[in-house]
Amino acid sequence: MTSVVEATRESFAELVATGLVLVDVWGPDCRPCVALEPHVAGIAEEHPELAVVKLDASKARRLCIAHQVRGVPTFLLFRDGQEVARITHPSLRPAQLDSWLATELDRLSAPERPNTEEE
């Protein structure tokens, strides 16, 4: 059973350091964020290959600034400590989040193609 982990300013770097990590940057006063909460828990259950982390933007403003988060809800996808994708929208719906996540996970799992262009 996979669960969602609450990140703090102090634990964030360690939580995103290895593997695939989906970070839900949210705010307690953000209605879409609160509405997405059960869906985010479902994502954690459906994708055991993915760690799911919640970050309360109101408690981690400097961290949000460092990652150029300008609004909530924002979802950041990390691979081994590096951000590889993000989605942000003030009225993000579960279907949009699912579609984006499926596309990004497919992209990340595809083997890299060698560069075949002649120099």
N, CA, C and O atoms as CSV, one atom per row, in Angstrom:
chain,resi,resn,atom,element,x,y,z
A,1,MET,N,N,0.843,-1.186,0.000
A,1,MET,CA,C,0.000,0.000,0.000
A,1,MET,C,C,0.882,1.242,0.000
A,1,MET,O,O,1.641,1.472,0.941
A,2,THR,N,N,0.782,2.019,-1.034
A,2,THR,CA,C,1.583,3.229,-1.172
A,2,THR,C,C,0.789,4.413,-0.640
A,2,THR,O,O,-0.418,4.510,-0.858
A,3,SER,N,N,1.469,5.301,0.052
A,3,SER,CA,C,0.784,6.464,0.594
A,3,SER,C,C,1.466,7.743,0.136
A,3,SER,O,O,2.561,7.729,-0.425
A,4,VAL,N,N,0.791,8.830,0.390
A,4,VAL,CA,C,1.309,10.148,0.069
A,4,VAL,C,C,2.082,10.650,1.284
A,4,VAL,O,O,1.609,10.560,2.417
A,5,VAL,N,N,3.280,11.181,1.031
A,5,VAL,CA,C,4.149,11.679,2.099
A,5,VAL,C,C,4.106,13.201,2.100
A,5,VAL,O,O,4.182,13.831,1.045
A,6,GLU,N,N,3.984,13.781,3.269
A,6,GLU,CA,C,3.997,15.237,3.407
A,6,GLU,C,C,5.442,15.710,3.500
A,6,GLU,O,O,6.182,15.283,4.386
A,7,ALA,N,N,5.844,16.591,2.590
A,7,ALA,CA,C,7.204,17.130,2.584
A,7,ALA,C,C,7.268,18.418,3.400
A,7,ALA,O,O,6.283,19.144,3.540
A,8,THR,N,N,8.440,18.669,3.922
A,8,THR,CA,C,8.726,19.935,4.587
A,8,THR,C,C,9.910,20.579,3.864
A,8,THR,O,O,10.517,19.968,2.985
A,9,ARG,N,N,10.224,21.789,4.235
A,9,ARG,CA,C,11.403,22.445,3.646
A,9,ARG,C,C,12.640,21.584,3.870
A,9,ARG,O,O,13.495,21.465,2.993
A,10,GLU,N,N,12.724,20.986,5.057
A,10,GLU,CA,C,13.905,20.212,5.416
A,10,GLU,C,C,13.954,18.854,4.714
A,10,GLU,O,O,15.042,18.378,4.390
A,11,SER,N,N,12.828,18.231,4.475
A,11,SER,CA,C,12.813,16.874,3.912
A,11,SER,C,C,12.674,16.823,2.392
A,11,SER,O,O,12.866,15.764,1.794
A,12,PHE,N,N,12.346,17.937,1.766
A,12,PHE,CA,C,12.030,17.941,0.343
A,12,PHE,C,C,13.144,17.358,-0.518
A,12,PHE,O,O,12.891,16.452,-1.313
A,13,ALA,N,N,14.356,17.852,-0.379
A,13,ALA,CA,C,15.460,17.405,-1.234
A,13,ALA,C,C,15.689,15.904,-1.114
A,13,ALA,O,O,15.940,15.231,-2.114
A,14,GLU,N,N,15.605,15.384,0.083
A,14,GLU,CA,C,15.799,13.952,0.293
A,14,GLU,C,C,14.663,13.142,-0.341
A,14,GLU,O,O,14.899,12.074,-0.904
A,15,LEU,N,N,13.439,13.649,-0.248
A,15,LEU,CA,C,12.285,12.923,-0.780
A,15,LEU,C,C,12.292,12.827,-2.308
A,15,LEU,O,O,11.789,11.851,-2.866
A,16,VAL,N,N,12.854,13.822,-2.985
A,16,VAL,CA,C,12.869,13.804,-4.453
A,16,VAL,C,C,14.193,13.305,-5.022
A,16,VAL,O,O,14.369,13.277,-6.240
A,17,ALA,N,N,15.121,12.914,-4.162
A,17,ALA,CA,C,16.488,12.595,-4.597
A,17,ALA,C,C,16.613,11.346,-5.457
A,17,ALA,O,O,17.483,11.297,-6.327
A,18,THR,N,N,15.780,10.340,-5.245
A,18,THR,CA,C,15.943,9.098,-5.997
A,18,THR,C,C,14.615,8.615,-6.564
A,18,THR,O,O,13.560,8.762,-5.948
A,19,GLY,N,N,14.701,8.035,-7.755
A,19,GLY,CA,C,13.523,7.466,-8.403
A,19,GLY,C,C,12.610,8.517,-8.988
A,19,GLY,O,O,12.968,9.688,-9.115
A,20,LEU,N,N,11.409,8.064,-9.345
A,20,LEU,CA,C,10.386,8.957,-9.875
A,20,LEU,C,C,9.520,9.458,-8.736
A,20,LEU,O,O,9.006,8.672,-7.940
A,21,VAL,N,N,9.360,10.772,-8.663
A,21,VAL,CA,C,8.599,11.380,-7.576
A,21,VAL,C,C,7.655,12.424,-8.153
A,21,VAL,O,O,8.075,13.325,-8.878
A,22,LEU,N,N,6.375,12.290,-7.822
A,22,LEU,CA,C,5.379,13.294,-8.182
A,22,LEU,C,C,5.157,14.175,-6.966
A,22,LEU,O,O,4.795,13.688,-5.895
A,23,VAL,N,N,5.375,15.475,-7.131
A,23,VAL,CA,C,5.196,16.427,-6.036
A,23,VAL,C,C,3.942,17.247,-6.309
A,23,VAL,O,O,3.826,17.906,-7.343
A,24,ASP,N,N,3.019,17.195,-5.378
A,24,ASP,CA,C,1.791,17.985,-5.423
A,24,ASP,C,C,2.025,19.230,-4.587
A,24,ASP,O,O,2.022,19.171,-3.357
A,25,VAL,N,N,2.229,20.361,-5.258
A,25,VAL,CA,C,2.388,21.629,-4.555
A,25,VAL,C,C,0.990,22.212,-4.429
A,25,VAL,O,O,0.340,22.521,-5.428
A,26,TRP,N,N,0.539,22.359,-3.200
A,26,TRP,CA,C,-0.844,22.728,-2.956
A,26,TRP,C,C,-0.921,23.798,-1.872
A,26,TRP,O,O,0.084,24.171,-1.268
A,27,GLY,N,N,-2.128,24.277,-1.645
A,27,GLY,CA,C,-2.367,25.233,-0.573
A,27,GLY,C,C,-3.690,24.926,0.098
A,27,GLY,O,O,-4.643,24.528,-0.573
A,28,PRO,N,N,-3.770,25.102,1.404
A,28,PRO,CA,C,-4.992,24.774,2.125
A,28,PRO,C,C,-6.179,25.660,1.747
A,28,PRO,O,O,-7.328,25.266,1.951
A,29,ASP,N,N,-5.922,26.840,1.204
A,29,ASP,CA,C,-6.997,27.738,0.784
A,29,ASP,C,C,-7.325,27.600,-0.697
A,29,ASP,O,O,-8.138,28.361,-1.223
A,30,CYS,N,N,-6.712,26.652,-1.365
A,30,CYS,CA,C,-6.902,26.439,-2.804
A,30,CYS,C,C,-7.963,25.353,-3.003
A,30,CYS,O,O,-7.711,24.177,-2.742
A,31,ARG,N,N,-9.147,25.755,-3.465
A,31,ARG,CA,C,-10.239,24.791,-3.642
A,31,ARG,C,C,-9.892,23.659,-4.606
A,31,ARG,O,O,-10.143,22.496,-4.292
A,32,PRO,N,N,-9.316,23.972,-5.785
A,32,PRO,CA,C,-8.943,22.861,-6.674
A,32,PRO,C,C,-7.930,21.914,-6.044
A,32,PRO,O,O,-7.975,20.707,-6.281
A,33,CYS,N,N,-7.012,22.459,-5.238
A,33,CYS,CA,C,-6.007,21.626,-4.564
A,33,CYS,C,C,-6.676,20.647,-3.612
A,33,CYS,O,O,-6.364,19.456,-3.606
A,34,VAL,N,N,-7.594,21.159,-2.815
A,34,VAL,CA,C,-8.293,20.330,-1.836
A,34,VAL,C,C,-9.169,19.301,-2.557
A,34,VAL,O,O,-9.268,18.153,-2.124
A,35,ALA,N,N,-9.798,19.713,-3.650
A,35,ALA,CA,C,-10.649,18.793,-4.416
A,35,ALA,C,C,-9.832,17.665,-5.041
A,35,ALA,O,O,-10.338,16.553,-5.190
A,36,LEU,N,N,-8.578,17.931,-5.409
A,36,LEU,CA,C,-7.717,16.922,-6.026
A,36,LEU,C,C,-7.107,15.953,-5.011
A,36,LEU,O,O,-6.564,14.919,-5.399
A,37,GLU,N,N,-7.188,16.271,-3.735
A,37,GLU,CA,C,-6.509,15.470,-2.716
A,37,GLU,C,C,-6.857,13.972,-2.772
A,37,GLU,O,O,-5.945,13.146,-2.743
A,38,PRO,N,N,-8.141,13.593,-2.852
A,38,PRO,CA,C,-8.435,12.154,-2.934
A,38,PRO,C,C,-7.890,11.520,-4.219
A,38,PRO,O,O,-7.491,10.356,-4.221
A,39,HIS,N,N,-7.876,12.276,-5.282
A,39,HIS,CA,C,-7.359,11.763,-6.551
A,39,HIS,C,C,-5.845,11.532,-6.468
A,39,HIS,O,O,-5.331,10.548,-7.000
A,40,VAL,N,N,-5.153,12.430,-5.808
A,40,VAL,CA,C,-3.707,12.282,-5.631
A,40,VAL,C,C,-3.412,11.022,-4.810
A,40,VAL,O,O,-2.460,10.300,-5.105
A,41,ALA,N,N,-4.210,10.760,-3.800
A,41,ALA,CA,C,-4.049,9.522,-3.022
A,41,ALA,C,C,-4.266,8.311,-3.922
A,41,ALA,O,O,-3.577,7.301,-3.777
A,42,GLY,N,N,-5.208,8.401,-4.841
A,42,GLY,CA,C,-5.447,7.318,-5.790
A,42,GLY,C,C,-4.274,7.104,-6.728
A,42,GLY,O,O,-3.954,5.968,-7.077
A,43,ILE,N,N,-3.635,8.184,-7.136
A,43,ILE,CA,C,-2.454,8.075,-7.991
A,43,ILE,C,C,-1.358,7.302,-7.258
A,43,ILE,O,O,-0.679,6.464,-7.850
A,44,ALA,N,N,-1.194,7.586,-5.979
A,44,ALA,CA,C,-0.179,6.881,-5.182
A,44,ALA,C,C,-0.471,5.378,-5.160
A,44,ALA,O,O,0.453,4.566,-5.209
A,45,GLU,N,N,-1.736,5.013,-5.088
A,45,GLU,CA,C,-2.124,3.597,-5.066
A,45,GLU,C,C,-1.938,2.941,-6.438
A,45,GLU,O,O,-1.491,1.798,-6.527
A,46,GLU,N,N,-2.280,3.664,-7.496
A,46,GLU,CA,C,-2.247,3.113,-8.860
A,46,GLU,C,C,-0.848,3.018,-9.455
A,46,GLU,O,O,-0.614,2.228,-10.369
A,47,HIS,N,N,0.075,3.810,-8.947
A,47,HIS,CA,C,1.424,3.878,-9.512
A,47,HIS,C,C,2.475,3.568,-8.444
A,47,HIS,O,O,3.099,4.488,-7.915
A,48,PRO,N,N,2.678,2.296,-8.121
A,48,PRO,CA,C,3.656,1.958,-7.084
A,48,PRO,C,C,5.093,2.319,-7.468
A,48,PRO,O,O,5.958,2.416,-6.598
A,49,GLU,N,N,5.353,2.518,-8.758
A,49,GLU,CA,C,6.694,2.909,-9.206
A,49,GLU,C,C,6.981,4.382,-8.934
A,49,GLU,O,O,8.096,4.855,-9.154
A,50,LEU,N,N,5.980,5.093,-8.459
A,50,LEU,CA,C,6.050,6.536,-8.296
A,50,LEU,C,C,5.860,6.892,-6.824
A,50,LEU,O,O,4.877,6.486,-6.206
A,51,ALA,N,N,6.801,7.650,-6.265
A,51,ALA,CA,C,6.600,8.195,-4.920
A,51,ALA,C,C,5.756,9.459,-5.079
A,51,ALA,O,O,5.983,10.247,-5.998
A,52,VAL,N,N,4.800,9.650,-4.202
A,52,VAL,CA,C,3.933,10.826,-4.267
A,52,VAL,C,C,4.132,11.642,-2.993
A,52,VAL,O,O,4.012,11.134,-1.878
A,53,VAL,N,N,4.440,12.925,-3.194
A,53,VAL,CA,C,4.782,13.829,-2.108
A,53,VAL,C,C,3.905,15.066,-2.204
A,53,VAL,O,O,3.698,15.604,-3.292
A,54,LYS,N,N,3.390,15.517,-1.067
A,54,LYS,CA,C,2.633,16.769,-1.014
A,54,LYS,C,C,3.496,17.836,-0.358
A,54,LYS,O,O,4.176,17.574,0.634
A,55,LEU,N,N,3.465,19.038,-0.919
A,55,LEU,CA,C,4.205,20.165,-0.363
A,55,LEU,C,C,3.244,21.331,-0.201
A,55,LEU,O,O,2.711,21.841,-1.186
A,56,ASP,N,N,3.023,21.754,1.032
A,56,ASP,CA,C,2.149,22.891,1.321
A,56,ASP,C,C,2.910,24.177,0.981
A,56,ASP,O,O,3.863,24.552,1.664
A,57,ALA,N,N,2.473,24.833,-0.077
A,57,ALA,CA,C,3.158,26.037,-0.561
A,57,ALA,C,C,3.187,27.141,0.490
A,57,ALA,O,O,4.133,27.928,0.538
A,58,SER,N,N,2.165,27.204,1.324
A,58,SER,CA,C,2.120,28.267,2.337
A,58,SER,C,C,3.163,28.072,3.432
A,58,SER,O,O,3.482,29.017,4.153
A,59,LYS,N,N,3.696,26.865,3.565
A,59,LYS,CA,C,4.713,26.577,4.577
A,59,LYS,C,C,6.116,26.466,3.984
A,59,LYS,O,O,7.090,26.267,4.709
A,60,ALA,N,N,6.211,26.597,2.657
A,60,ALA,CA,C,7.511,26.416,1.999
A,60,ALA,C,C,7.681,27.437,0.875
A,60,ALA,O,O,8.005,27.073,-0.256
A,61,ARG,N,N,7.466,28.685,1.181
A,61,ARG,CA,C,7.503,29.734,0.145
A,61,ARG,C,C,8.858,29.827,-0.559
A,61,ARG,O,O,8.908,29.931,-1.785
A,62,ARG,N,N,9.940,29.792,0.188
A,62,ARG,CA,C,11.264,29.906,-0.434
A,62,ARG,C,C,11.551,28.721,-1.351
A,62,ARG,O,O,12.141,28.882,-2.420
A,63,LEU,N,N,11.138,27.555,-0.934
A,63,LEU,CA,C,11.306,26.366,-1.759
A,63,LEU,C,C,10.493,26.498,-3.048
A,63,LEU,O,O,10.964,26.127,-4.122
A,64,CYS,N,N,9.283,27.023,-2.940
A,64,CYS,CA,C,8.452,27.251,-4.130
A,64,CYS,C,C,9.098,28.269,-5.054
A,64,CYS,O,O,9.090,28.096,-6.272
A,65,ILE,N,N,9.652,29.321,-4.489
A,65,ILE,CA,C,10.343,30.324,-5.304
A,65,ILE,C,C,11.540,29.693,-6.007
A,65,ILE,O,O,11.767,29.943,-7.191
A,66,ALA,N,N,12.300,28.883,-5.291
A,66,ALA,CA,C,13.474,28.234,-5.875
A,66,ALA,C,C,13.094,27.319,-7.036
A,66,ALA,O,O,13.867,27.157,-7.980
A,67,HIS,N,N,11.915,26.728,-6.966
A,67,HIS,CA,C,11.456,25.835,-8.039
A,67,HIS,C,C,10.505,26.539,-9.010
A,67,HIS,O,O,9.863,25.894,-9.839
A,68,GLN,N,N,10.424,27.853,-8.900
A,68,GLN,CA,C,9.631,28.694,-9.793
A,68,GLN,C,C,8.164,28.268,-9.852
A,68,GLN,O,O,7.547,28.255,-10.918
A,69,VAL,N,N,7.629,27.925,-8.700
A,69,VAL,CA,C,6.198,27.617,-8.606
A,69,VAL,C,C,5.494,28.947,-8.396
A,69,VAL,O,O,5.724,29.636,-7.402
A,70,ARG,N,N,4.633,29.298,-9.342
A,70,ARG,CA,C,3.979,30.601,-9.301
A,70,ARG,C,C,2.492,30.516,-8.998
A,70,ARG,O,O,1.819,31.539,-8.877
A,71,GLY,N,N,1.982,29.305,-8.876
A,71,GLY,CA,C,0.573,29.144,-8.564
A,71,GLY,C,C,0.292,27.710,-8.170
A,71,GLY,O,O,1.095,26.810,-8.417
A,72,VAL,N,N,-0.853,27.515,-7.558
A,72,VAL,CA,C,-1.268,26.176,-7.165
A,72,VAL,C,C,-2.647,25.900,-7.762
A,72,VAL,O,O,-3.427,26.832,-7.953
A,73,PRO,N,N,-2.950,24.681,-8.049
A,73,PRO,CA,C,-2.123,23.500,-7.887
A,73,PRO,C,C,-1.035,23.405,-8.958
A,73,PRO,O,O,-1.248,23.751,-10.120
A,74,THR,N,N,0.115,22.933,-8.540
A,74,THR,CA,C,1.227,22.628,-9.443
A,74,THR,C,C,1.710,21.228,-9.110
A,74,THR,O,O,1.857,20.865,-7.944
A,75,PHE,N,N,1.952,20.454,-10.151
A,75,PHE,CA,C,2.512,19.112,-9.976
A,75,PHE,C,C,3.864,19.087,-10.670
A,75,PHE,O,O,3.986,19.439,-11.843
A,76,LEU,N,N,4.877,18.664,-9.921
A,76,LEU,CA,C,6.240,18.563,-10.433
A,76,LEU,C,C,6.596,17.082,-10.479
A,76,LEU,O,O,6.312,16.336,-9.541
A,77,LEU,N,N,7.214,16.667,-11.568
A,77,LEU,CA,C,7.675,15.288,-11.680
A,77,LEU,C,C,9.192,15.309,-11.656
A,77,LEU,O,O,9.831,15.964,-12.480
A,78,PHE,N,N,9.764,14.579,-10.693
A,78,PHE,CA,C,11.209,14.502,-10.536
A,78,PHE,C,C,11.692,13.103,-10.882
A,78,PHE,O,O,11.008,12.108,-10.638
A,79,ARG,N,N,12.877,13.052,-11.452
A,79,ARG,CA,C,13.584,11.783,-11.633
A,79,ARG,C,C,14.980,11.967,-11.062
A,79,ARG,O,O,15.760,12.792,-11.536
A,80,ASP,N,N,15.276,11.185,-10.039
A,80,ASP,CA,C,16.580,11.221,-9.384
A,80,ASP,C,C,17.032,12.643,-9.044
A,80,ASP,O,O,18.170,13.029,-9.309
A,81,GLY,N,N,16.123,13.406,-8.456
A,81,GLY,CA,C,16.448,14.737,-7.960
A,81,GLY,C,C,16.330,15.865,-8.961
A,81,GLY,O,O,16.486,17.030,-8.594
A,82,GLN,N,N,16.057,15.548,-10.226
A,82,GLN,CA,C,15.943,16.580,-11.253
A,82,GLN,C,C,14.497,16.696,-11.725
A,82,GLN,O,O,13.859,15.688,-12.028
A,83,GLU,N,N,13.985,17.908,-11.789
A,83,GLU,CA,C,12.639,18.096,-12.324
A,83,GLU,C,C,12.645,17.775,-13.814
A,83,GLU,O,O,13.484,18.276,-14.562
A,84,VAL,N,N,11.707,16.938,-14.238
A,84,VAL,CA,C,11.639,16.546,-15.647
A,84,VAL,C,C,10.338,16.993,-16.309
A,84,VAL,O,O,10.240,16.982,-17.536
A,85,ALA,N,N,9.340,17.385,-15.523
A,85,ALA,CA,C,8.080,17.856,-16.101
A,85,ALA,C,C,7.267,18.563,-15.021
A,85,ALA,O,O,7.492,18.379,-13.825
A,86,ARG,N,N,6.314,19.377,-15.477
A,86,ARG,CA,C,5.406,20.048,-14.550
A,86,ARG,C,C,4.102,20.385,-15.248
A,86,ARG,O,O,4.046,20.547,-16.467
A,87,ILE,N,N,3.067,20.483,-14.449
A,87,ILE,CA,C,1.781,20.968,-14.929
A,87,ILE,C,C,1.216,21.868,-13.846
A,87,ILE,O,O,1.291,21.559,-12.657
A,88,THR,N,N,0.656,22.973,-14.270
A,88,THR,CA,C,0.015,23.887,-13.336
A,88,THR,C,C,-1.184,24.510,-14.034
A,88,THR,O,O,-1.113,24.894,-15.202
A,89,HIS,N,N,-2.272,24.602,-13.307
A,89,HIS,CA,C,-3.478,25.211,-13.857
A,89,HIS,C,C,-4.408,25.515,-12.691
A,89,HIS,O,O,-4.600,24.664,-11.822
A,90,PRO,N,N,-4.989,26.711,-12.653
A,90,PRO,CA,C,-5.826,27.068,-11.507
A,90,PRO,C,C,-7.092,26.218,-11.369
A,90,PRO,O,O,-7.675,26.159,-10.287
A,91,SER,N,N,-7.518,25.567,-12.436
A,91,SER,CA,C,-8.706,24.713,-12.333
A,91,SER,C,C,-8.414,23.322,-12.897
A,91,SER,O,O,-9.204,22.767,-13.660
A,92,LEU,N,N,-7.272,22.776,-12.509
A,92,LEU,CA,C,-6.842,21.462,-12.965
A,92,LEU,C,C,-7.844,20.400,-12.542
A,92,LEU,O,O,-8.272,20.357,-11.388
A,93,ARG,N,N,-8.213,19.548,-13.481
A,93,ARG,CA,C,-9.170,18.464,-13.237
A,93,ARG,C,C,-8.435,17.124,-13.171
A,93,ARG,O,O,-7.354,16.980,-13.741
A,94,PRO,N,N,-9.018,16.151,-12.479
A,94,PRO,CA,C,-8.377,14.837,-12.395
A,94,PRO,C,C,-8.045,14.225,-13.750
A,94,PRO,O,O,-6.975,13.639,-13.910
A,95,ALA,N,N,-8.933,14.348,-14.721
A,95,ALA,CA,C,-8.670,13.769,-16.041
A,95,ALA,C,C,-7.464,14.425,-16.707
A,95,ALA,O,O,-6.678,13.747,-17.369
A,96,GLN,N,N,-7.313,15.733,-16.539
A,96,GLN,CA,C,-6.155,16.434,-17.096
A,96,GLN,C,C,-4.872,15.953,-16.433
A,96,GLN,O,O,-3.869,15.715,-17.106
A,97,LEU,N,N,-4.905,15.813,-15.124
A,97,LEU,CA,C,-3.743,15.346,-14.377
A,97,LEU,C,C,-3.371,13.935,-14.808
A,97,LEU,O,O,-2.195,13.644,-15.025
A,98,ASP,N,N,-4.357,13.060,-14.935
A,98,ASP,CA,C,-4.105,11.682,-15.363
A,98,ASP,C,C,-3.491,11.621,-16.748
A,98,ASP,O,O,-2.543,10.872,-16.981
A,99,SER,N,N,-4.029,12.406,-17.665
A,99,SER,CA,C,-3.526,12.422,-19.040
A,99,SER,C,C,-2.080,12.905,-19.079
A,99,SER,O,O,-1.230,12.299,-19.731
A,100,TRP,N,N,-1.813,14.000,-18.373
A,100,TRP,CA,C,-0.446,14.540,-18.324
A,100,TRP,C,C,0.512,13.522,-17.729
A,100,TRP,O,O,1.593,13.289,-18.269
A,101,LEU,N,N,0.114,12.913,-16.610
A,101,LEU,CA,C,0.989,11.962,-15.931
A,101,LEU,C,C,1.259,10.748,-16.815
A,101,LEU,O,O,2.398,10.287,-16.893
A,102,ALA,N,N,0.231,10.223,-17.480
A,102,ALA,CA,C,0.412,9.071,-18.368
A,102,ALA,C,C,1.383,9.404,-19.493
A,102,ALA,O,O,2.252,8.598,-19.825
A,103,THR,N,N,1.238,10.583,-20.076
A,103,THR,CA,C,2.127,11.012,-21.159
A,103,THR,C,C,3.563,11.108,-20.668
A,103,THR,O,O,4.483,10.637,-21.337
A,104,GLU,N,N,3.760,11.712,-19.505
A,104,GLU,CA,C,5.113,11.891,-18.977
A,104,GLU,C,C,5.741,10.560,-18.569
A,104,GLU,O,O,6.924,10.335,-18.825
A,105,LEU,N,N,4.975,9.686,-17.946
A,105,LEU,CA,C,5.520,8.383,-17.561
A,105,LEU,C,C,5.881,7.558,-18.792
A,105,LEU,O,O,6.895,6.861,-18.790
A,106,ASP,N,N,5.061,7.628,-19.845
A,106,ASP,CA,C,5.397,6.945,-21.102
A,106,ASP,C,C,6.680,7.506,-21.691
A,106,ASP,O,O,7.550,6.758,-22.137
A,107,ARG,N,N,6.792,8.829,-21.688
A,107,ARG,CA,C,7.983,9.479,-22.241
A,107,ARG,C,C,9.229,9.074,-21.466
A,107,ARG,O,O,10.275,8.806,-22.058
A,108,LEU,N,N,9.117,9.030,-20.159
A,108,LEU,CA,C,10.273,8.699,-19.327
A,108,LEU,C,C,10.655,7.225,-19.396
A,108,LEU,O,O,11.811,6.874,-19.163
A,109,SER,N,N,9.701,6.368,-19.711
A,109,SER,CA,C,10.007,4.937,-19.771
A,109,SER,C,C,10.466,4.500,-21.160
A,109,SER,O,O,10.969,3.388,-21.325
A,110,ALA,N,N,10.298,5.365,-22.156
A,110,ALA,CA,C,10.737,5.031,-23.513
A,110,ALA,C,C,12.261,5.035,-23.572
A,110,ALA,O,O,12.905,5.909,-22.991
A,111,PRO,N,N,12.836,4.065,-24.271
A,111,PRO,CA,C,14.301,4.064,-24.396
A,111,PRO,C,C,14.762,5.290,-25.180
A,111,PRO,O,O,14.101,5.743,-26.115
A,112,GLU,N,N,15.898,5.802,-24.775
A,112,GLU,CA,C,16.444,6.959,-25.483
A,112,GLU,C,C,16.907,6.536,-26.863
A,112,GLU,O,O,17.526,5.486,-27.037
A,113,ARG,N,N,16.597,7.372,-27.836
A,113,ARG,CA,C,17.023,7.096,-29.204
A,113,ARG,C,C,18.386,7.722,-29.433
A,113,ARG,O,O,18.624,8.865,-29.041
A,114,PRO,N,N,19.282,6.977,-30.066
A,114,PRO,CA,C,20.580,7.574,-30.358
A,114,PRO,C,C,20.435,8.654,-31.419
A,114,PRO,O,O,19.553,8.594,-32.276
A,115,ASN,N,N,21.291,9.610,-31.347
A,115,ASN,CA,C,21.296,10.694,-32.331
A,115,ASN,C,C,21.856,10.148,-33.642
A,115,ASN,O,O,23.018,9.744,-33.702
A,116,THR,N,N,21.036,10.136,-34.689
A,116,THR,CA,C,21.454,9.567,-35.959
A,116,THR,C,C,21.820,10.636,-36.984
A,116,THR,O,O,22.155,10.323,-38.126
A,117,GLU,N,N,21.756,11.885,-36.574
A,117,GLU,CA,C,22.113,12.948,-37.515
A,117,GLU,C,C,23.621,12.959,-37.727
A,117,GLU,O,O,24.404,12.772,-36.796
A,118,GLU,N,N,24.002,13.183,-38.979
A,118,GLU,CA,C,25.428,13.300,-39.270
A,118,GLU,C,C,25.883,14.705,-38.913
A,118,GLU,O,O,25.157,15.683,-39.091
A,119,GLU,N,N,27.079,14.774,-38.416
A,119,GLU,CA,C,27.608,16.087,-38.033
A,119,GLU,C,C,28.447,16.659,-39.114
A,119,GLU,O,O,28.976,17.761,-38.967
